[in-house]
């Protein structure tokens, strides 16, 4: 019974830390990209230049 109490308390602490850090990450992403539906760092055309057409 003592092991079960230890497991449940550790799982509660770890899940609280996990969801707290996830919420903080989402807040920071929303601070830098407010109301964004897409994020430019997930799109390869921004970093590689493949999304542009050459005019010459």
mmCIF file as Biopython writes it, N, C-alpha, C and O atoms, coordinates in Angstrom:
data_model
#
loop_
_atom_site.group_PDB
_atom_site.id
_atom_site.type_symbol
_atom_site.label_atom_id
_atom_site.label_alt_id
_atom_site.label_comp_id
_atom_site.label_asym_id
_atom_site.label_entity_id
_atom_site.label_seq_id
_atom_site.pdbx_PDB_ins_code
_atom_site.Cartn_x
_atom_site.Cartn_y
_atom_site.Cartn_z
_atom_site.occupancy
_atom_site.B_iso_or_equiv
_atom_site.auth_seq_id
_atom_site.auth_asym_id
_atom_site.pdbx_PDB_model_num
ATOM 1   N N  . UNK A ? 1  ? 0.823  -1.196 0.000   1.0 0.0 1  A 1 
ATOM 2   C CA . UNK A ? 1  ? 0.000  0.000  0.000   1.0 0.0 1  A 1 
ATOM 3   C C  . UNK A ? 1  ? 0.871  1.265  0.000   1.0 0.0 1  A 1 
ATOM 4   O O  . UNK A ? 1  ? 0.509  2.275  -0.603  1.0 0.0 1  A 1 
ATOM 5   N N  . UNK A ? 2  ? 2.007  1.196  0.676   1.0 0.0 2  A 1 
ATOM 6   C CA . UNK A ? 2  ? 2.888  2.359  0.728   1.0 0.0 2  A 1 
ATOM 7   C C  . UNK A ? 2  ? 3.469  2.655  -0.654  1.0 0.0 2  A 1 
ATOM 8   O O  . UNK A ? 2  ? 3.626  3.815  -1.032  1.0 0.0 2  A 1 
ATOM 9   N N  . UNK A ? 3  ? 3.787  1.593  -1.409  1.0 0.0 3  A 1 
ATOM 10  C CA . UNK A ? 3  ? 4.316  1.786  -2.763  1.0 0.0 3  A 1 
ATOM 11  C C  . UNK A ? 3  ? 3.283  2.432  -3.679  1.0 0.0 3  A 1 
ATOM 12  O O  . UNK A ? 3  ? 3.622  3.261  -4.523  1.0 0.0 3  A 1 
ATOM 13  N N  . UNK A ? 4  ? 2.029  2.051  -3.507  1.0 0.0 4  A 1 
ATOM 14  C CA . UNK A ? 4  ? 0.965  2.645  -4.322  1.0 0.0 4  A 1 
ATOM 15  C C  . UNK A ? 4  ? 0.818  4.138  -4.015  1.0 0.0 4  A 1 
ATOM 16  O O  . UNK A ? 4  ? 0.647  4.943  -4.931  1.0 0.0 4  A 1 
ATOM 17  N N  . UNK A ? 5  ? 0.884  4.504  -2.752  1.0 0.0 5  A 1 
ATOM 18  C CA . UNK A ? 5  ? 0.802  5.922  -2.382  1.0 0.0 5  A 1 
ATOM 19  C C  . UNK A ? 5  ? 1.989  6.700  -2.938  1.0 0.0 5  A 1 
ATOM 20  O O  . UNK A ? 5  ? 1.833  7.831  -3.398  1.0 0.0 5  A 1 
ATOM 21  N N  . UNK A ? 6  ? 3.174  6.096  -2.898  1.0 0.0 6  A 1 
ATOM 22  C CA . UNK A ? 6  ? 4.363  6.754  -3.448  1.0 0.0 6  A 1 
ATOM 23  C C  . UNK A ? 6  ? 4.218  6.945  -4.949  1.0 0.0 6  A 1 
ATOM 24  O O  . UNK A ? 6  ? 4.520  8.015  -5.477  1.0 0.0 6  A 1 
ATOM 25  N N  . UNK A ? 7  ? 3.745  5.888  -5.644  1.0 0.0 7  A 1 
ATOM 26  C CA . UNK A ? 7  ? 3.565  5.979  -7.094  1.0 0.0 7  A 1 
ATOM 27  C C  . UNK A ? 7  ? 2.554  7.061  -7.452  1.0 0.0 7  A 1 
ATOM 28  O O  . UNK A ? 7  ? 2.791  7.857  -8.362  1.0 0.0 7  A 1 
ATOM 29  N N  . UNK A ? 8  ? 1.433  7.094  -6.745  1.0 0.0 8  A 1 
ATOM 30  C CA . UNK A ? 8  ? 0.403  8.078  -7.069  1.0 0.0 8  A 1 
ATOM 31  C C  . UNK A ? 8  ? 0.870  9.501  -6.793  1.0 0.0 8  A 1 
ATOM 32  O O  . UNK A ? 8  ? 0.520  10.418 -7.537  1.0 0.0 8  A 1 
ATOM 33  N N  . UNK A ? 9  ? 1.643  9.699  -5.750  1.0 0.0 9  A 1 
ATOM 34  C CA . UNK A ? 9  ? 2.115  11.053 -5.471  1.0 0.0 9  A 1 
ATOM 35  C C  . UNK A ? 9  ? 3.172  11.488 -6.486  1.0 0.0 9  A 1 
ATOM 36  O O  . UNK A ? 9  ? 3.204  12.652 -6.886  1.0 0.0 9  A 1 
ATOM 37  N N  . UNK A ? 10 ? 4.042  10.555 -6.907  1.0 0.0 10 A 1 
ATOM 38  C CA . UNK A ? 10 ? 5.050  10.893 -7.921  1.0 0.0 10 A 1 
ATOM 39  C C  . UNK A ? 10 ? 4.379  11.176 -9.258  1.0 0.0 10 A 1 
ATOM 40  O O  . UNK A ? 10 ? 4.754  12.120 -9.954  1.0 0.0 10 A 1 
ATOM 41  N N  . UNK A ? 11 ? 3.383  10.358 -9.623  1.0 0.0 11 A 1 
ATOM 42  C CA . UNK A ? 11 ? 2.677  10.579 -10.883 1.0 0.0 11 A 1 
ATOM 43  C C  . UNK A ? 11 ? 1.944  11.917 -10.869 1.0 0.0 11 A 1 
ATOM 44  O O  . UNK A ? 11 ? 1.884  12.604 -11.889 1.0 0.0 11 A 1 
ATOM 45  N N  . UNK A ? 12 ? 1.390  12.287 -9.727  1.0 0.0 12 A 1 
ATOM 46  C CA . UNK A ? 12 ? 0.696  13.564 -9.627  1.0 0.0 12 A 1 
ATOM 47  C C  . UNK A ? 12 ? 1.667  14.730 -9.785  1.0 0.0 12 A 1 
ATOM 48  O O  . UNK A ? 12 ? 1.366  15.701 -10.479 1.0 0.0 12 A 1 
ATOM 49  N N  . UNK A ? 13 ? 2.817  14.637 -9.152  1.0 0.0 13 A 1 
ATOM 50  C CA . UNK A ? 13 ? 3.808  15.712 -9.249  1.0 0.0 13 A 1 
ATOM 51  C C  . UNK A ? 13 ? 4.352  15.819 -10.668 1.0 0.0 13 A 1 
ATOM 52  O O  . UNK A ? 13 ? 4.480  16.921 -11.202 1.0 0.0 13 A 1 
ATOM 53  N N  . UNK A ? 14 ? 4.675  14.679 -11.284 1.0 0.0 14 A 1 
ATOM 54  C CA . UNK A ? 14 ? 5.215  14.706 -12.647 1.0 0.0 14 A 1 
ATOM 55  C C  . UNK A ? 14 ? 4.190  15.217 -13.651 1.0 0.0 14 A 1 
ATOM 56  O O  . UNK A ? 14 ? 4.535  15.980 -14.554 1.0 0.0 14 A 1 
ATOM 57  N N  . UNK A ? 15 ? 2.939  14.807 -13.503 1.0 0.0 15 A 1 
ATOM 58  C CA . UNK A ? 15 ? 1.924  15.303 -14.440 1.0 0.0 15 A 1 
ATOM 59  C C  . UNK A ? 15 ? 1.665  16.793 -14.236 1.0 0.0 15 A 1 
ATOM 60  O O  . UNK A ? 15 ? 1.407  17.513 -15.201 1.0 0.0 15 A 1 
ATOM 61  N N  . UNK A ? 16 ? 1.730  17.262 -12.990 1.0 0.0 16 A 1 
ATOM 62  C CA . UNK A ? 16 ? 1.569  18.692 -12.741 1.0 0.0 16 A 1 
ATOM 63  C C  . UNK A ? 16 ? 2.705  19.484 -13.373 1.0 0.0 16 A 1 
ATOM 64  O O  . UNK A ? 16 ? 2.473  20.525 -13.987 1.0 0.0 16 A 1 
ATOM 65  N N  . UNK A ? 17 ? 3.934  18.996 -13.224 1.0 0.0 17 A 1 
ATOM 66  C CA . UNK A ? 17 ? 5.077  19.671 -13.849 1.0 0.0 17 A 1 
ATOM 67  C C  . UNK A ? 17 ? 4.976  19.645 -15.369 1.0 0.0 17 A 1 
ATOM 68  O O  . UNK A ? 17 ? 5.270  20.641 -16.029 1.0 0.0 17 A 1 
ATOM 69  N N  . UNK A ? 18 ? 4.561  18.509 -15.926 1.0 0.0 18 A 1 
ATOM 70  C CA . UNK A ? 18 ? 4.452  18.378 -17.378 1.0 0.0 18 A 1 
ATOM 71  C C  . UNK A ? 18 ? 3.409  19.344 -17.943 1.0 0.0 18 A 1 
ATOM 72  O O  . UNK A ? 18 ? 3.691  20.075 -18.892 1.0 0.0 18 A 1 
ATOM 73  N N  . UNK A ? 19 ? 2.211  19.347 -17.363 1.0 0.0 19 A 1 
ATOM 74  C CA . UNK A ? 19 ? 1.157  20.213 -17.884 1.0 0.0 19 A 1 
ATOM 75  C C  . UNK A ? 19 ? 1.445  21.686 -17.601 1.0 0.0 19 A 1 
ATOM 76  O O  . UNK A ? 19 ? 1.051  22.555 -18.379 1.0 0.0 19 A 1 
ATOM 77  N N  . UNK A ? 20 ? 2.124  21.968 -16.504 1.0 0.0 20 A 1 
ATOM 78  C CA . UNK A ? 20 ? 2.517  23.349 -16.229 1.0 0.0 20 A 1 
ATOM 79  C C  . UNK A ? 20 ? 3.523  23.863 -17.235 1.0 0.0 20 A 1 
ATOM 80  O O  . UNK A ? 20 ? 3.417  24.997 -17.702 1.0 0.0 20 A 1 
ATOM 81  N N  . UNK A ? 21 ? 4.513  23.025 -17.576 1.0 0.0 21 A 1 
ATOM 82  C CA . UNK A ? 21 ? 5.503  23.449 -18.570 1.0 0.0 21 A 1 
ATOM 83  C C  . UNK A ? 21 ? 4.887  23.533 -19.961 1.0 0.0 21 A 1 
ATOM 84  O O  . UNK A ? 21 ? 5.258  24.405 -20.747 1.0 0.0 21 A 1 
ATOM 85  N N  . UNK A ? 22 ? 3.960  22.646 -20.275 1.0 0.0 22 A 1 
ATOM 86  C CA . UNK A ? 22 ? 3.279  22.714 -21.566 1.0 0.0 22 A 1 
ATOM 87  C C  . UNK A ? 22 ? 2.442  23.986 -21.675 1.0 0.0 22 A 1 
ATOM 88  O O  . UNK A ? 22 ? 2.428  24.633 -22.722 1.0 0.0 22 A 1 
ATOM 89  N N  . UNK A ? 23 ? 1.754  24.339 -20.609 1.0 0.0 23 A 1 
ATOM 90  C CA . UNK A ? 23 ? 0.966  25.576 -20.613 1.0 0.0 23 A 1 
ATOM 91  C C  . UNK A ? 23 ? 1.875  26.789 -20.758 1.0 0.0 23 A 1 
ATOM 92  O O  . UNK A ? 23 ? 1.542  27.727 -21.482 1.0 0.0 23 A 1 
ATOM 93  N N  . UNK A ? 24 ? 3.011  26.782 -20.080 1.0 0.0 24 A 1 
ATOM 94  C CA . UNK A ? 24 ? 3.957  27.887 -20.211 1.0 0.0 24 A 1 
ATOM 95  C C  . UNK A ? 24 ? 4.508  28.009 -21.614 1.0 0.0 24 A 1 
ATOM 96  O O  . UNK A ? 24 ? 4.673  29.115 -22.128 1.0 0.0 24 A 1 
ATOM 97  N N  . UNK A ? 25 ? 4.794  26.868 -22.240 1.0 0.0 25 A 1 
ATOM 98  C CA . UNK A ? 25 ? 5.279  26.883 -23.619 1.0 0.0 25 A 1 
ATOM 99  C C  . UNK A ? 25 ? 4.226  27.446 -24.565 1.0 0.0 25 A 1 
ATOM 100 O O  . UNK A ? 25 ? 4.548  28.238 -25.450 1.0 0.0 25 A 1 
ATOM 101 N N  . UNK A ? 26 ? 2.982  27.045 -24.384 1.0 0.0 26 A 1 
ATOM 102 C CA . UNK A ? 26 ? 1.921  27.571 -25.241 1.0 0.0 26 A 1 
ATOM 103 C C  . UNK A ? 26 ? 1.706  29.067 -25.029 1.0 0.0 26 A 1 
ATOM 104 O O  . UNK A ? 26 ? 1.415  29.792 -25.980 1.0 0.0 26 A 1 
ATOM 105 N N  . UNK A ? 27 ? 1.847  29.528 -23.803 1.0 0.0 27 A 1 
ATOM 106 C CA . UNK A ? 27 ? 1.721  30.963 -23.531 1.0 0.0 27 A 1 
ATOM 107 C C  . UNK A ? 27 ? 2.837  31.735 -24.220 1.0 0.0 27 A 1 
ATOM 108 O O  . UNK A ? 27 ? 2.592  32.788 -24.809 1.0 0.0 27 A 1 
ATOM 109 N N  . UNK A ? 28 ? 4.057  31.219 -24.151 1.0 0.0 28 A 1 
ATOM 110 C CA . UNK A ? 28 ? 5.182  31.912 -24.784 1.0 0.0 28 A 1 
ATOM 111 C C  . UNK A ? 28 ? 5.064  31.899 -26.308 1.0 0.0 28 A 1 
ATOM 112 O O  . UNK A ? 28 ? 5.387  32.897 -26.952 1.0 0.0 28 A 1 
ATOM 113 N N  . UNK A ? 29 ? 4.614  30.802 -26.892 1.0 0.0 29 A 1 
ATOM 114 C CA . UNK A ? 29 ? 4.403  30.762 -28.346 1.0 0.0 29 A 1 
ATOM 115 C C  . UNK A ? 29 ? 3.326  31.765 -28.735 1.0 0.0 29 A 1 
ATOM 116 O O  . UNK A ? 29 ? 3.453  32.460 -29.743 1.0 0.0 29 A 1 
ATOM 117 N N  . UNK A ? 30 ? 2.264  31.841 -27.934 1.0 0.0 30 A 1 
ATOM 118 C CA . UNK A ? 30 ? 1.198  32.794 -28.239 1.0 0.0 30 A 1 
ATOM 119 C C  . UNK A ? 30 ? 1.664  34.230 -28.033 1.0 0.0 30 A 1 
ATOM 120 O O  . UNK A ? 30 ? 1.120  35.144 -28.652 1.0 0.0 30 A 1 
ATOM 121 N N  . UNK A ? 31 ? 2.651  34.445 -27.183 1.0 0.0 31 A 1 
ATOM 122 C CA . UNK A ? 31 ? 3.177  35.804 -26.990 1.0 0.0 31 A 1 
ATOM 123 C C  . UNK A ? 31 ? 3.987  36.249 -28.202 1.0 0.0 31 A 1 
ATOM 124 O O  . UNK A ? 31 ? 3.896  37.406 -28.612 1.0 0.0 31 A 1 
ATOM 125 N N  . UNK A ? 32 ? 4.777  35.347 -28.781 1.0 0.0 32 A 1 
ATOM 126 C CA . UNK A ? 32 ? 5.597  35.711 -29.935 1.0 0.0 32 A 1 
ATOM 127 C C  . UNK A ? 32 ? 4.818  35.653 -31.250 1.0 0.0 32 A 1 
ATOM 128 O O  . UNK A ? 32 ? 5.113  36.414 -32.171 1.0 0.0 32 A 1 
ATOM 129 N N  . UNK A ? 33 ? 3.836  34.767 -31.350 1.0 0.0 33 A 1 
ATOM 130 C CA . UNK A ? 33 ? 3.010  34.639 -32.553 1.0 0.0 33 A 1 
ATOM 131 C C  . UNK A ? 33 ? 1.544  34.735 -32.147 1.0 0.0 33 A 1 
ATOM 132 O O  . UNK A ? 33 ? 0.866  33.709 -32.078 1.0 0.0 33 A 1 
ATOM 133 N N  . UNK A ? 34 ? 1.033  35.935 -31.876 1.0 0.0 34 A 1 
ATOM 134 C CA . UNK A ? 34 ? -0.356 36.043 -31.412 1.0 0.0 34 A 1 
ATOM 135 C C  . UNK A ? 34 ? -1.347 35.705 -32.520 1.0 0.0 34 A 1 
ATOM 136 O O  . UNK A ? 34 ? -1.205 36.150 -33.659 1.0 0.0 34 A 1 
ATOM 137 N N  . UNK A ? 35 ? -2.341 34.917 -32.166 1.0 0.0 35 A 1 
ATOM 138 C CA . UNK A ? 35 ? -3.441 34.528 -33.058 1.0 0.0 35 A 1 
ATOM 139 C C  . UNK A ? 35 ? -2.949 33.898 -34.355 1.0 0.0 35 A 1 
ATOM 140 O O  . UNK A ? 35 ? -3.552 34.099 -35.409 1.0 0.0 35 A 1 
ATOM 141 N N  . UNK A ? 36 ? -1.873 33.150 -34.288 1.0 0.0 36 A 1 
ATOM 142 C CA . UNK A ? 36 ? -1.329 32.522 -35.491 1.0 0.0 36 A 1 
ATOM 143 C C  . UNK A ? 36 ? -1.987 31.161 -35.715 1.0 0.0 36 A 1 
ATOM 144 O O  . UNK A ? 36 ? -2.148 30.374 -34.783 1.0 0.0 36 A 1 
ATOM 145 N N  . UNK A ? 37 ? -2.357 30.906 -36.948 1.0 0.0 37 A 1 
ATOM 146 C CA . UNK A ? 37 ? -2.868 29.586 -37.297 1.0 0.0 37 A 1 
ATOM 147 C C  . UNK A ? 37 ? -1.748 28.677 -37.776 1.0 0.0 37 A 1 
ATOM 148 O O  . UNK A ? 37 ? -1.835 27.456 -37.640 1.0 0.0 37 A 1 
ATOM 149 N N  . UNK A ? 38 ? -0.697 29.263 -38.337 1.0 0.0 38 A 1 
ATOM 150 C CA . UNK A ? 38 ? 0.489  28.501 -38.729 1.0 0.0 38 A 1 
ATOM 151 C C  . UNK A ? 38 ? 1.707  29.206 -38.168 1.0 0.0 38 A 1 
ATOM 152 O O  . UNK A ? 38 ? 1.692  30.420 -37.964 1.0 0.0 38 A 1 
ATOM 153 N N  . UNK A ? 39 ? 2.749  28.454 -37.922 1.0 0.0 39 A 1 
ATOM 154 C CA . UNK A ? 39 ? 3.972  29.003 -37.377 1.0 0.0 39 A 1 
ATOM 155 C C  . UNK A ? 39 ? 5.066  28.906 -38.423 1.0 0.0 39 A 1 
ATOM 156 O O  . UNK A ? 39 ? 5.256  27.837 -39.004 1.0 0.0 39 A 1 
ATOM 157 N N  . UNK A ? 40 ? 5.789  29.979 -38.683 1.0 0.0 40 A 1 
ATOM 158 C CA . UNK A ? 40 ? 6.772  29.965 -39.766 1.0 0.0 40 A 1 
ATOM 159 C C  . UNK A ? 40 ? 7.918  28.993 -39.547 1.0 0.0 40 A 1 
ATOM 160 O O  . UNK A ? 40 ? 8.525  28.563 -40.528 1.0 0.0 40 A 1 
ATOM 161 N N  . UNK A ? 41 ? 8.250  28.621 -38.307 1.0 0.0 41 A 1 
ATOM 162 C CA . UNK A ? 41 ? 9.356  27.699 -38.117 1.0 0.0 41 A 1 
ATOM 163 C C  . UNK A ? 41 ? 8.970  26.257 -38.379 1.0 0.0 41 A 1 
ATOM 164 O O  . UNK A ? 41 ? 9.835  25.382 -38.328 1.0 0.0 41 A 1 
ATOM 165 N N  . UNK A ? 42 ? 7.692  25.970 -38.661 1.0 0.0 42 A 1 
ATOM 166 C CA . UNK A ? 42 ? 7.286  24.625 -39.060 1.0 0.0 42 A 1 
ATOM 167 C C  . UNK A ? 42 ? 7.245  24.467 -40.576 1.0 0.0 42 A 1 
ATOM 168 O O  . UNK A ? 42 ? 7.080  23.351 -41.069 1.0 0.0 42 A 1 
ATOM 169 N N  . UNK A ? 43 ? 7.390  25.554 -41.323 1.0 0.0 43 A 1 
ATOM 170 C CA . UNK A ? 43 ? 7.288  25.516 -42.772 1.0 0.0 43 A 1 
ATOM 171 C C  . UNK A ? 43 ? 8.689  25.568 -43.368 1.0 0.0 43 A 1 
ATOM 172 O O  . UNK A ? 43 ? 9.472  26.462 -43.046 1.0 0.0 43 A 1 
ATOM 173 N N  . UNK A ? 44 ? 9.006  24.614 -44.231 1.0 0.0 44 A 1 
ATOM 174 C CA . UNK A ? 44 ? 10.365 24.543 -44.771 1.0 0.0 44 A 1 
ATOM 175 C C  . UNK A ? 44 ? 10.633 25.617 -45.817 1.0 0.0 44 A 1 
ATOM 176 O O  . UNK A ? 44 ? 11.796 25.915 -46.092 1.0 0.0 44 A 1 
ATOM 177 N N  . UNK A ? 45 ? 9.599  26.208 -46.408 1.0 0.0 45 A 1 
ATOM 178 C CA . UNK A ? 45 ? 9.835  27.204 -47.451 1.0 0.0 45 A 1 
ATOM 179 C C  . UNK A ? 45 ? 10.413 28.501 -46.884 1.0 0.0 45 A 1 
ATOM 180 O O  . UNK A ? 45 ? 11.022 29.276 -47.623 1.0 0.0 45 A 1 
ATOM 181 N N  . UNK A ? 46 ? 10.233 28.747 -45.592 1.0 0.0 46 A 1 
ATOM 182 C CA . UNK A ? 46 ? 10.798 29.957 -44.998 1.0 0.0 46 A 1 
ATOM 183 C C  . UNK A ? 46 ? 12.298 29.825 -44.792 1.0 0.0 46 A 1 
ATOM 184 O O  . UNK A ? 46 ? 13.034 30.797 -44.958 1.0 0.0 46 A 1 
ATOM 185 N N  . UNK A ? 47 ? 12.756 28.639 -44.433 1.0 0.0 47 A 1 
ATOM 186 C CA . UNK A ? 47 ? 14.182 28.501 -44.134 1.0 0.0 47 A 1 
ATOM 187 C C  . UNK A ? 47 ? 14.989 28.074 -45.357 1.0 0.0 47 A 1 
ATOM 188 O O  . UNK A ? 47 ? 16.188 28.346 -45.418 1.0 0.0 47 A 1 
ATOM 189 N N  . UNK A ? 48 ? 14.378 27.425 -46.311 1.0 0.0 48 A 1 
ATOM 190 C CA . UNK A ? 48 ? 15.133 26.906 -47.458 1.0 0.0 48 A 1 
ATOM 191 C C  . UNK A ? 48 ? 14.927 27.724 -48.721 1.0 0.0 48 A 1 
ATOM 192 O O  . UNK A ? 48 ? 15.680 27.559 -49.681 1.0 0.0 48 A 1 
ATOM 193 N N  . UNK A ? 49 ? 13.941 28.593 -48.753 1.0 0.0 49 A 1 
ATOM 194 C CA . UNK A ? 49 ? 13.698 29.409 -49.925 1.0 0.0 49 A 1 
ATOM 195 C C  . UNK A ? 49 ? 13.045 28.660 -51.073 1.0 0.0 49 A 1 
ATOM 196 O O  . UNK A ? 49 ? 13.126 29.109 -52.216 1.0 0.0 49 A 1 
ATOM 197 N N  . UNK A ? 50 ? 12.404 27.538 -50.804 1.0 0.0 50 A 1 
ATOM 198 C CA . UNK A ? 50 ? 11.801 26.751 -51.876 1.0 0.0 50 A 1 
ATOM 199 C C  . UNK A ? 50 ? 10.409 27.245 -52.240 1.0 0.0 50 A 1 
ATOM 200 O O  . UNK A ? 50 ? 9.853  26.807 -53.247 1.0 0.0 50 A 1 
ATOM 201 N N  . UNK A ? 51 ? 9.830  28.141 -51.451 1.0 0.0 51 A 1 
ATOM 202 C CA . UNK A ? 51 ? 8.482  28.593 -51.726 1.0 0.0 51 A 1 
ATOM 203 C C  . UNK A ? 51 ? 8.403  29.736 -52.716 1.0 0.0 51 A 1 
ATOM 204 O O  . UNK A ? 51 ? 7.301  30.126 -53.102 1.0 0.0 51 A 1 
ATOM 205 N N  . UNK A ? 52 ? 9.526  30.289 -53.141 1.0 0.0 52 A 1 
ATOM 206 C CA . UNK A ? 52 ? 9.519  31.437 -54.051 1.0 0.0 52 A 1 
ATOM 207 C C  . UNK A ? 52 ? 9.777  30.993 -55.484 1.0 0.0 52 A 1 
ATOM 208 O O  . UNK A ? 52 ? 10.528 30.050 -55.738 1.0 0.0 52 A 1 
ATOM 209 N N  . UNK A ? 53 ? 9.141  31.691 -56.409 1.0 0.0 53 A 1 
ATOM 210 C CA . UNK A ? 53 ? 9.395  31.428 -57.824 1.0 0.0 53 A 1 
ATOM 211 C C  . UNK A ? 53 ? 10.360 32.477 -58.353 1.0 0.0 53 A 1 
ATOM 212 O O  . UNK A ? 53 ? 10.266 33.652 -57.998 1.0 0.0 53 A 1 
ATOM 213 N N  . UNK A ? 54 ? 11.261 32.062 -59.179 1.0 0.0 54 A 1 
ATOM 214 C CA . UNK A ? 54 ? 12.208 33.006 -59.788 1.0 0.0 54 A 1 
ATOM 215 C C  . UNK A ? 54 ? 11.547 33.693 -60.973 1.0 0.0 54 A 1 
ATOM 216 O O  . UNK A ? 54 ? 10.786 33.072 -61.714 1.0 0.0 54 A 1 
ATOM 217 N N  . UNK A ? 55 ? 11.836 34.959 -61.144 1.0 0.0 55 A 1 
ATOM 218 C CA . UNK A ? 55 ? 11.217 35.728 -62.216 1.0 0.0 55 A 1 
ATOM 219 C C  . UNK A ? 55 ? 12.100 35.845 -63.446 1.0 0.0 55 A 1 
ATOM 220 O O  . UNK A ? 55 ? 11.641 36.366 -64.463 1.0 0.0 55 A 1 
ATOM 221 N N  . UNK A ? 56 ? 13.352 35.384 -63.403 1.0 0.0 56 A 1 
ATOM 222 C CA . UNK A ? 56 ? 14.228 35.525 -64.567 1.0 0.0 56 A 1 
ATOM 223 C C  . UNK A ? 56 ? 14.372 34.257 -65.347 1.0 0.0 56 A 1 
ATOM 224 O O  . UNK A ? 56 ? 15.080 34.229 -66.354 1.0 0.0 56 A 1 
#
